[in-house]
Amino acid sequence: GVHAHDVGTIVDQEGICIRTGHHCTQPVMDFFGIPATARASFAFYNTHEEVEHFVAALKKARRLLA
């Protein structure tokens, strides 16, 4: 129930970079009434510490936006 850009702003303040927006799927998102999405990109080089930091930032965003 919160906007993806709000989530992106909060996790950015925690030093985490995520993508927010339409991600080249605007027609589908319009069809389903979704204004924007947020996504993180993980790869083989991400550490457990980075993932834990990301999860903590998401928990903070959830707490602040609830």
N, CA, C and O atoms as a Maestro MAE file, in Angstrom:
{
 s_m_m2io_version
 :::
 2.0.0
}

f_m_ct {
 s_m_title
 :::
 protein
 m_atom[264] {
  # First column is atom index #
  i_m_mmod_type
  r_m_x_coord
  r_m_y_coord
  r_m_z_coord
  i_m_residue_number
  s_m_chain_name
  s_m_pdb_residue_name
  s_m_pdb_atom_name
  i_m_atomic_number
  :::
  1 25 0.781 -1.197 0.000 1 A "GLY " " N  " 7
  2 3 0.000 0.000 0.000 1 A "GLY " " CA " 6
  3 2 0.829 1.272 0.000 1 A "GLY " " C  " 6
  4 15 0.265 2.355 0.153 1 A "GLY " " O  " 8
  5 25 2.132 1.189 -0.163 2 A "VAL " " N  " 7
  6 3 2.971 2.394 -0.214 2 A "VAL " " CA " 6
  7 2 3.573 2.509 -1.604 2 A "VAL " " C  " 6
  8 15 3.656 1.523 -2.337 2 A "VAL " " O  " 8
  9 25 3.987 3.696 -1.956 3 A "HIS " " N  " 7
  10 3 4.565 3.911 -3.274 3 A "HIS " " CA " 6
  11 2 6.022 3.441 -3.292 3 A "HIS " " C  " 6
  12 15 6.759 3.621 -2.323 3 A "HIS " " O  " 8
  13 25 6.412 2.850 -4.387 4 A "ALA " " N  " 7
  14 3 7.765 2.322 -4.534 4 A "ALA " " CA " 6
  15 2 8.832 3.400 -4.361 4 A "ALA " " C  " 6
  16 15 9.914 3.125 -3.843 4 A "ALA " " O  " 8
  17 25 8.537 4.607 -4.787 5 A "HIS " " N  " 7
  18 3 9.530 5.682 -4.652 5 A "HIS " " CA " 6
  19 2 9.762 6.043 -3.195 5 A "HIS " " C  " 6
  20 15 10.867 6.447 -2.834 5 A "HIS " " O  " 8
  21 25 8.751 5.907 -2.354 6 A "ASP " " N  " 7
  22 3 8.932 6.154 -0.916 6 A "ASP " " CA " 6
  23 2 9.870 5.106 -0.325 6 A "ASP " " C  " 6
  24 15 10.761 5.436 0.458 6 A "ASP " " O  " 8
  25 25 9.672 3.852 -0.699 7 A "VAL " " N  " 7
  26 3 10.564 2.782 -0.248 7 A "VAL " " CA " 6
  27 2 11.981 3.054 -0.740 7 A "VAL " " C  " 6
  28 15 12.939 2.927 0.023 7 A "VAL " " O  " 8
  29 25 12.118 3.423 -1.995 8 A "GLY " " N  " 7
  30 3 13.425 3.706 -2.561 8 A "GLY " " CA " 6
  31 2 14.149 4.829 -1.842 8 A "GLY " " C  " 6
  32 15 15.361 4.761 -1.635 8 A "GLY " " O  " 8
  33 25 13.414 5.855 -1.465 9 A "THR " " N  " 7
  34 3 14.019 6.986 -0.745 9 A "THR " " CA " 6
  35 2 14.543 6.559 0.613 9 A "THR " " C  " 6
  36 15 15.645 6.942 1.007 9 A "THR " " O  " 8
  37 25 13.761 5.768 1.329 10 A "ILE " " N  " 7
  38 3 14.177 5.351 2.671 10 A "ILE " " CA " 6
  39 2 15.378 4.422 2.622 10 A "ILE " " C  " 6
  40 15 16.322 4.601 3.391 10 A "ILE " " O  " 8
  41 25 15.365 3.427 1.729 11 A "VAL " " N  " 7
  42 3 16.518 2.533 1.677 11 A "VAL " " CA " 6
  43 2 17.752 3.258 1.127 11 A "VAL " " C  " 6
  44 15 18.878 2.898 1.471 11 A "VAL " " O  " 8
  45 25 17.558 4.265 0.287 12 A "ASP " " N  " 7
  46 3 18.681 5.074 -0.183 12 A "ASP " " CA " 6
  47 2 19.353 5.807 0.978 12 A "ASP " " C  " 6
  48 15 20.578 5.927 1.018 12 A "ASP " " O  " 8
  49 25 18.559 6.287 1.906 13 A "GLN " " N  " 7
  50 3 19.111 6.961 3.084 13 A "GLN " " CA " 6
  51 2 19.939 6.011 3.940 13 A "GLN " " C  " 6
  52 15 20.763 6.449 4.744 13 A "GLN " " O  " 8
  53 25 19.718 4.707 3.766 14 A "GLU " " N  " 7
  54 3 20.488 3.693 4.488 14 A "GLU " " CA " 6
  55 2 21.680 3.192 3.669 14 A "GLU " " C  " 6
  56 15 22.374 2.261 4.077 14 A "GLU " " O  " 8
  57 25 21.910 3.819 2.507 15 A "GLY " " N  " 7
  58 3 23.048 3.454 1.673 15 A "GLY " " CA " 6
  59 2 22.787 2.291 0.731 15 A "GLY " " C  " 6
  60 15 23.727 1.688 0.213 15 A "GLY " " O  " 8
  61 25 21.510 1.969 0.504 16 A "ILE " " N  " 7
  62 3 21.139 0.866 -0.376 16 A "ILE " " CA " 6
  63 2 20.545 1.451 -1.655 16 A "ILE " " C  " 6
  64 15 19.693 2.337 -1.601 16 A "ILE " " O  " 8
  65 25 20.992 0.960 -2.786 17 A "CYS " " N  " 7
  66 3 20.477 1.415 -4.073 17 A "CYS " " CA " 6
  67 2 19.546 0.358 -4.643 17 A "CYS " " C  " 6
  68 15 19.952 -0.786 -4.848 17 A "CYS " " O  " 8
  69 25 18.294 0.739 -4.899 18 A "ILE " " N  " 7
  70 3 17.346 -0.143 -5.564 18 A "ILE " " CA " 6
  71 2 16.746 0.607 -6.738 18 A "ILE " " C  " 6
  72 15 16.855 1.830 -6.829 18 A "ILE " " O  " 8
  73 25 16.116 -0.130 -7.631 19 A "ARG " " N  " 7
  74 3 15.452 0.488 -8.784 19 A "ARG " " CA " 6
  75 2 13.979 0.654 -8.450 19 A "ARG " " C  " 6
  76 15 13.357 -0.241 -7.878 19 A "ARG " " O  " 8
  77 25 13.426 1.806 -8.812 20 A "THR " " N  " 7
  78 3 11.993 2.034 -8.655 20 A "THR " " CA " 6
  79 2 11.459 2.585 -9.964 20 A "THR " " C  " 6
  80 15 12.180 3.250 -10.709 20 A "THR " " O  " 8
  81 25 10.206 2.308 -10.240 21 A "GLY " " N  " 7
  82 3 9.596 2.838 -11.452 21 A "GLY " " CA " 6
  83 2 8.823 1.787 -12.204 21 A "GLY " " C  " 6
  84 15 8.241 0.875 -11.617 21 A "GLY " " O  " 8
  85 25 8.827 1.932 -13.548 22 A "HIS " " N  " 7
  86 3 8.048 1.041 -14.402 22 A "HIS " " CA " 6
  87 2 8.843 -0.144 -14.926 22 A "HIS " " C  " 6
  88 15 8.250 -1.168 -15.262 22 A "HIS " " O  " 8
  89 25 10.141 -0.044 -15.005 23 A "HIS " " N  " 7
  90 3 11.015 -1.115 -15.466 23 A "HIS " " CA " 6
  91 2 10.588 -1.664 -16.834 23 A "HIS " " C  " 6
  92 15 10.591 -2.876 -17.049 23 A "HIS " " O  " 8
  93 25 10.229 -0.783 -17.735 24 A "CYS " " N  " 7
  94 3 9.846 -1.144 -19.113 24 A "CYS " " CA " 6
  95 2 8.583 -1.998 -19.179 24 A "CYS " " C  " 6
  96 15 8.380 -2.720 -20.155 24 A "CYS " " O  " 8
  97 25 7.745 -1.927 -18.173 25 A "THR " " N  " 7
  98 3 6.514 -2.725 -18.176 25 A "THR " " CA " 6
  99 2 5.285 -1.861 -17.925 25 A "THR " " C  " 6
  100 15 4.293 -2.341 -17.376 25 A "THR " " O  " 8
  101 25 5.340 -0.598 -18.318 26 A "GLN " " N  " 7
  102 3 4.252 0.321 -18.018 26 A "GLN " " CA " 6
  103 2 2.883 -0.161 -18.520 26 A "GLN " " C  " 6
  104 15 1.913 -0.023 -17.775 26 A "GLN " " O  " 8
  105 25 2.741 -0.710 -19.720 27 A "PRO " " N  " 7
  106 3 1.416 -1.171 -20.143 27 A "PRO " " CA " 6
  107 2 0.823 -2.239 -19.206 27 A "PRO " " C  " 6
  108 15 -0.364 -2.194 -18.883 27 A "PRO " " O  " 8
  109 25 1.642 -3.179 -18.783 28 A "VAL " " N  " 7
  110 3 1.165 -4.224 -17.865 28 A "VAL " " CA " 6
  111 2 0.812 -3.614 -16.509 28 A "VAL " " C  " 6
  112 15 -0.208 -3.957 -15.912 28 A "VAL " " O  " 8
  113 25 1.649 -2.724 -16.039 29 A "MET " " N  " 7
  114 3 1.398 -2.092 -14.742 29 A "MET " " CA " 6
  115 2 0.132 -1.247 -14.793 29 A "MET " " C  " 6
  116 15 -0.644 -1.240 -13.838 29 A "MET " " O  " 8
  117 25 -0.084 -0.539 -15.889 30 A "ASP " " N  " 7
  118 3 -1.323 0.220 -16.053 30 A "ASP " " CA " 6
  119 2 -2.534 -0.709 -16.032 30 A "ASP " " C  " 6
  120 15 -3.554 -0.394 -15.418 30 A "ASP " " O  " 8
  121 25 -2.419 -1.848 -16.701 31 A "PHE " " N  " 7
  122 3 -3.519 -2.813 -16.757 31 A "PHE " " CA " 6
  123 2 -3.902 -3.285 -15.357 31 A "PHE " " C  " 6
  124 15 -5.086 -3.408 -15.041 31 A "PHE " " O  " 8
  125 25 -2.896 -3.550 -14.517 32 A "PHE " " N  " 7
  126 3 -3.147 -4.041 -13.166 32 A "PHE " " CA " 6
  127 2 -3.292 -2.919 -12.132 32 A "PHE " " C  " 6
  128 15 -3.531 -3.191 -10.955 32 A "PHE " " O  " 8
  129 25 -3.148 -1.663 -12.564 33 A "GLY " " N  " 7
  130 3 -3.300 -0.537 -11.646 33 A "GLY " " CA " 6
  131 2 -2.164 -0.387 -10.655 33 A "GLY " " C  " 6
  132 15 -2.370 0.061 -9.527 33 A "GLY " " O  " 8
  133 25 -0.965 -0.760 -11.076 34 A "ILE " " N  " 7
  134 3 0.220 -0.653 -10.217 34 A "ILE " " CA " 6
  135 2 1.002 0.580 -10.645 34 A "ILE " " C  " 6
  136 15 1.465 0.640 -11.784 34 A "ILE " " O  " 8
  137 25 1.164 1.575 -9.761 35 A "PRO " " N  " 7
  138 3 1.824 2.809 -10.177 35 A "PRO " " CA " 6
  139 2 3.342 2.677 -10.364 35 A "PRO " " C  " 6
  140 15 3.920 3.362 -11.207 35 A "PRO " " O  " 8
  141 25 3.982 1.810 -9.592 36 A "ALA " " N  " 7
  142 3 5.430 1.632 -9.686 36 A "ALA " " CA " 6
  143 2 5.816 0.409 -8.868 36 A "ALA " " C  " 6
  144 15 5.062 -0.038 -8.003 36 A "ALA " " O  " 8
  145 25 6.992 -0.123 -9.149 37 A "THR " " N  " 7
  146 3 7.522 -1.233 -8.371 37 A "THR " " CA " 6
  147 2 8.929 -0.882 -7.902 37 A "THR " " C  " 6
  148 15 9.565 0.039 -8.414 37 A "THR " " O  " 8
  149 25 9.392 -1.635 -6.924 38 A "ALA " " N  " 7
  150 3 10.755 -1.489 -6.419 38 A "ALA " " CA " 6
  151 2 11.425 -2.850 -6.516 38 A "ALA " " C  " 6
  152 15 10.822 -3.875 -6.198 38 A "ALA " " O  " 8
  153 25 12.687 -2.851 -6.963 39 A "ARG " " N  " 7
  154 3 13.396 -4.123 -7.045 39 A "ARG " " CA " 6
  155 2 14.868 -3.924 -6.704 39 A "ARG " " C  " 6
  156 15 15.459 -2.874 -6.953 39 A "ARG " " O  " 8
  157 25 15.417 -4.954 -6.139 40 A "ALA " " N  " 7
  158 3 16.846 -4.994 -5.849 40 A "ALA " " CA " 6
  159 2 17.477 -6.012 -6.784 40 A "ALA " " C  " 6
  160 15 16.830 -6.981 -7.182 40 A "ALA " " O  " 8
  161 25 18.713 -5.799 -7.127 41 A "SER " " N  " 7
  162 3 19.447 -6.735 -7.970 41 A "SER " " CA " 6
  163 2 20.544 -7.394 -7.149 41 A "SER " " C  " 6
  164 15 21.400 -6.720 -6.574 41 A "SER " " O  " 8
  165 25 20.506 -8.706 -7.104 42 A "PHE " " N  " 7
  166 3 21.527 -9.462 -6.402 42 A "PHE " " CA " 6
  167 2 22.369 -10.222 -7.411 42 A "PHE " " C  " 6
  168 15 21.891 -10.599 -8.481 42 A "PHE " " O  " 8
  169 25 23.621 -10.442 -7.059 43 A "ALA " " N  " 7
  170 3 24.518 -11.203 -7.924 43 A "ALA " " CA " 6
  171 2 25.470 -12.018 -7.050 43 A "ALA " " C  " 6
  172 15 25.440 -11.925 -5.823 43 A "ALA " " O  " 8
  173 25 26.297 -12.801 -7.689 44 A "PHE " " N  " 7
  174 3 27.210 -13.689 -6.958 44 A "PHE " " CA " 6
  175 2 28.179 -12.934 -6.057 44 A "PHE " " C  " 6
  176 15 28.711 -13.511 -5.110 44 A "PHE " " O  " 8
  177 25 28.415 -11.665 -6.332 45 A "TYR " " N  " 7
  178 3 29.391 -10.906 -5.551 45 A "TYR " " CA " 6
  179 2 28.790 -10.247 -4.309 45 A "TYR " " C  " 6
  180 15 29.532 -9.680 -3.507 45 A "TYR " " O  " 8
  181 25 27.478 -10.304 -4.129 46 A "ASN " " N  " 7
  182 3 26.883 -9.730 -2.927 46 A "ASN " " CA " 6
  183 2 27.227 -10.594 -1.717 46 A "ASN " " C  " 6
  184 15 27.192 -11.823 -1.777 46 A "ASN " " O  " 8
  185 25 27.559 -9.920 -0.620 47 A "THR " " N  " 7
  186 3 27.910 -10.634 0.605 47 A "THR " " CA " 6
  187 2 26.676 -10.809 1.489 47 A "THR " " C  " 6
  188 15 25.653 -10.151 1.299 47 A "THR " " O  " 8
  189 25 26.801 -11.716 2.459 48 A "HIS " " N  " 7
  190 3 25.706 -11.905 3.420 48 A "HIS " " CA " 6
  191 2 25.450 -10.608 4.193 48 A "HIS " " C  " 6
  192 15 24.305 -10.279 4.503 48 A "HIS " " O  " 8
  193 25 26.509 -9.887 4.497 49 A "GLU " " N  " 7
  194 3 26.370 -8.633 5.225 49 A "GLU " " CA " 6
  195 2 25.564 -7.608 4.428 49 A "GLU " " C  " 6
  196 15 24.739 -6.887 4.991 49 A "GLU " " O  " 8
  197 25 25.806 -7.545 3.122 50 A "GLU " " N  " 7
  198 3 25.046 -6.620 2.271 50 A "GLU " " CA " 6
  199 2 23.570 -6.995 2.224 50 A "GLU " " C  " 6
  200 15 22.704 -6.121 2.254 50 A "GLU " " O  " 8
  201 25 23.285 -8.272 2.153 51 A "VAL " " N  " 7
  202 3 21.895 -8.721 2.141 51 A "VAL " " CA " 6
  203 2 21.235 -8.402 3.476 51 A "VAL " " C  " 6
  204 15 20.094 -7.942 3.508 51 A "VAL " " O  " 8
  205 25 21.932 -8.639 4.563 52 A "GLU " " N  " 7
  206 3 21.385 -8.319 5.885 52 A "GLU " " CA " 6
  207 2 21.129 -6.823 6.029 52 A "GLU " " C  " 6
  208 15 20.122 -6.416 6.609 52 A "GLU " " O  " 8
  209 25 22.028 -6.012 5.510 53 A "HIS " " N  " 7
  210 3 21.862 -4.555 5.547 53 A "HIS " " CA " 6
  211 2 20.635 -4.142 4.727 53 A "HIS " " C  " 6
  212 15 19.879 -3.262 5.140 53 A "HIS " " O  " 8
  213 25 20.438 -4.774 3.568 54 A "PHE " " N  " 7
  214 3 19.273 -4.508 2.725 54 A "PHE " " CA " 6
  215 2 17.983 -4.878 3.450 54 A "PHE " " C  " 6
  216 15 17.019 -4.113 3.432 54 A "PHE " " O  " 8
  217 25 17.960 -6.030 4.078 55 A "VAL " " N  " 7
  218 3 16.763 -6.464 4.806 55 A "VAL " " CA " 6
  219 2 16.466 -5.504 5.956 55 A "VAL " " C  " 6
  220 15 15.307 -5.165 6.194 55 A "VAL " " O  " 8
  221 25 17.493 -5.069 6.664 56 A "ALA " " N  " 7
  222 3 17.300 -4.109 7.754 56 A "ALA " " CA " 6
  223 2 16.732 -2.796 7.218 56 A "ALA " " C  " 6
  224 15 15.864 -2.195 7.852 56 A "ALA " " O  " 8
  225 25 17.208 -2.348 6.065 57 A "ALA " " N  " 7
  226 3 16.694 -1.115 5.463 57 A "ALA " " CA " 6
  227 2 15.233 -1.273 5.056 57 A "ALA " " C  " 6
  228 15 14.440 -0.348 5.227 57 A "ALA " " O  " 8
  229 25 14.870 -2.443 4.516 58 A "LEU " " N  " 7
  230 3 13.474 -2.698 4.169 58 A "LEU " " CA " 6
  231 2 12.584 -2.721 5.402 58 A "LEU " " C  " 6
  232 15 11.466 -2.207 5.375 58 A "LEU " " O  " 8
  233 25 13.071 -3.311 6.471 59 A "LYS " " N  " 7
  234 3 12.297 -3.327 7.723 59 A "LYS " " CA " 6
  235 2 12.081 -1.909 8.237 59 A "LYS " " C  " 6
  236 15 11.003 -1.585 8.737 59 A "LYS " " O  " 8
  237 25 13.102 -1.065 8.115 60 A "LYS " " N  " 7
  238 3 12.960 0.322 8.530 60 A "LYS " " CA " 6
  239 2 11.912 1.016 7.684 60 A "LYS " " C  " 6
  240 15 11.064 1.735 8.213 60 A "LYS " " O  " 8
  241 25 11.960 0.809 6.372 61 A "ALA " " N  " 7
  242 3 10.987 1.429 5.468 61 A "ALA " " CA " 6
  243 2 9.574 0.967 5.828 61 A "ALA " " C  " 6
  244 15 8.638 1.767 5.873 61 A "ALA " " O  " 8
  245 25 9.440 -0.305 6.076 62 A "ARG " " N  " 7
  246 3 8.107 -0.840 6.436 62 A "ARG " " CA " 6
  247 2 7.600 -0.217 7.724 62 A "ARG " " C  " 6
  248 15 6.430 0.150 7.829 62 A "ARG " " O  " 8
  249 25 8.485 -0.100 8.702 63 A "ARG " " N  " 7
  250 3 8.118 0.499 9.997 63 A "ARG " " CA " 6
  251 2 7.715 1.953 9.831 63 A "ARG " " C  " 6
  252 15 6.735 2.395 10.430 63 A "ARG " " O  " 8
  253 25 8.457 2.703 9.027 64 A "LEU " " N  " 7
  254 3 8.174 4.130 8.853 64 A "LEU " " CA " 6
  255 2 6.933 4.390 8.002 64 A "LEU " " C  " 6
  256 15 6.249 5.394 8.200 64 A "LEU " " O  " 8
  257 25 6.641 3.507 7.068 65 A "LEU " " N  " 7
  258 3 5.548 3.739 6.143 65 A "LEU " " CA " 6
  259 2 4.252 3.027 6.538 65 A "LEU " " C  " 6
  260 15 3.221 3.200 5.887 65 A "LEU " " O  " 8
  261 25 4.308 2.233 7.595 66 A "ALA " " N  " 7
  262 3 3.101 1.480 8.010 66 A "ALA " " CA " 6
  263 2 2.023 2.390 8.575 66 A "ALA " " C  " 6
  264 15 0.956 1.915 8.965 66 A "ALA " " O  " 8
  :::
 }
 m_bond[263] {
  # First column is bond index #
  i_m_from
  i_m_to
  i_m_order
  :::
  1 1 2 1
  2 2 3 1
  3 3 4 2
  4 3 5 1
  5 5 6 1
  6 6 7 1
  7 7 8 2
  8 7 9 1
  9 9 10 1
  10 10 11 1
  11 11 12 2
  12 11 13 1
  13 13 14 1
  14 14 15 1
  15 15 16 2
  16 15 17 1
  17 17 18 1
  18 18 19 1
  19 19 20 2
  20 19 21 1
  21 21 22 1
  22 22 23 1
  23 23 24 2
  24 23 25 1
  25 25 26 1
  26 26 27 1
  27 27 28 2
  28 27 29 1
  29 29 30 1
  30 30 31 1
  31 31 32 2
  32 31 33 1
  33 33 34 1
  34 34 35 1
  35 35 36 2
  36 35 37 1
  37 37 38 1
  38 38 39 1
  39 39 40 2
  40 39 41 1
  41 41 42 1
  42 42 43 1
  43 43 44 2
  44 43 45 1
  45 45 46 1
  46 46 47 1
  47 47 48 2
  48 47 49 1
  49 49 50 1
  50 50 51 1
  51 51 52 2
  52 51 53 1
  53 53 54 1
  54 54 55 1
  55 55 56 2
  56 55 57 1
  57 57 58 1
  58 58 59 1
  59 59 60 2
  60 59 61 1
  61 61 62 1
  62 62 63 1
  63 63 64 2
  64 63 65 1
  65 65 66 1
  66 66 67 1
  67 67 68 2
  68 67 69 1
  69 69 70 1
  70 70 71 1
  71 71 72 2
  72 71 73 1
  73 73 74 1
  74 74 75 1
  75 75 76 2
  76 75 77 1
  77 77 78 1
  78 78 79 1
  79 79 80 2
  80 79 81 1
  81 81 82 1
  82 82 83 1
  83 83 84 2
  84 83 85 1
  85 85 86 1
  86 86 87 1
  87 87 88 2
  88 87 89 1
  89 89 90 1
  90 90 91 1
  91 91 92 2
  92 91 93 1
  93 93 94 1
  94 94 95 1
  95 95 96 2
  96 95 97 1
  97 97 98 1
  98 98 99 1
  99 99 100 2
  100 99 101 1
  101 101 102 1
  102 102 103 1
  103 103 104 2
  104 103 105 1
  105 105 106 1
  106 106 107 1
  107 107 108 2
  108 107 109 1
  109 109 110 1
  110 110 111 1
  111 111 112 2
  112 111 113 1
  113 113 114 1
  114 114 115 1
  115 115 116 2
  116 115 117 1
  117 117 118 1
  118 118 119 1
  119 119 120 2
  120 119 121 1
  121 121 122 1
  122 122 123 1
  123 123 124 2
  124 123 125 1
  125 125 126 1
  126 126 127 1
  127 127 128 2
  128 127 129 1
  129 129 130 1
  130 130 131 1
  131 131 132 2
  132 131 133 1
  133 133 134 1
  134 134 135 1
  135 135 136 2
  136 135 137 1
  137 137 138 1
  138 138 139 1
  139 139 140 2
  140 139 141 1
  141 141 142 1
  142 142 143 1
  143 143 144 2
  144 143 145 1
  145 145 146 1
  146 146 147 1
  147 147 148 2
  148 147 149 1
  149 149 150 1
  150 150 151 1
  151 151 152 2
  152 151 153 1
  153 153 154 1
  154 154 155 1
  155 155 156 2
  156 155 157 1
  157 157 158 1
  158 158 159 1
  159 159 160 2
  160 159 161 1
  161 161 162 1
  162 162 163 1
  163 163 164 2
  164 163 165 1
  165 165 166 1
  166 166 167 1
  167 167 168 2
  168 167 169 1
  169 169 170 1
  170 170 171 1
  171 171 172 2
  172 171 173 1
  173 173 174 1
  174 174 175 1
  175 175 176 2
  176 175 177 1
  177 177 178 1
  178 178 179 1
  179 179 180 2
  180 179 181 1
  181 181 182 1
  182 182 183 1
  183 183 184 2
  184 183 185 1
  185 185 186 1
  186 186 187 1
  187 187 188 2
  188 187 189 1
  189 189 190 1
  190 190 191 1
  191 191 192 2
  192 191 193 1
  193 193 194 1
  194 194 195 1
  195 195 196 2
  196 195 197 1
  197 197 198 1
  198 198 199 1
  199 199 200 2
  200 199 201 1
  201 201 202 1
  202 202 203 1
  203 203 204 2
  204 203 205 1
  205 205 206 1
  206 206 207 1
  207 207 208 2
  208 207 209 1
  209 209 210 1
  210 210 211 1
  211 211 212 2
  212 211 213 1
  213 213 214 1
  214 214 215 1
  215 215 216 2
  216 215 217 1
  217 217 218 1
  218 218 219 1
  219 219 220 2
  220 219 221 1
  221 221 222 1
  222 222 223 1
  223 223 224 2
  224 223 225 1
  225 225 226 1
  226 226 227 1
  227 227 228 2
  228 227 229 1
  229 229 230 1
  230 230 231 1
  231 231 232 2
  232 231 233 1
  233 233 234 1
  234 234 235 1
  235 235 236 2
  236 235 237 1
  237 237 238 1
  238 238 239 1
  239 239 240 2
  240 239 241 1
  241 241 242 1
  242 242 243 1
  243 243 244 2
  244 243 245 1
  245 245 246 1
  246 246 247 1
  247 247 248 2
  248 247 249 1
  249 249 250 1
  250 250 251 1
  251 251 252 2
  252 251 253 1
  253 253 254 1
  254 254 255 1
  255 255 256 2
  256 255 257 1
  257 257 258 1
  258 258 259 1
  259 259 260 2
  260 259 261 1
  261 261 262 1
  262 262 263 1
  263 263 264 2
  :::
 }
}
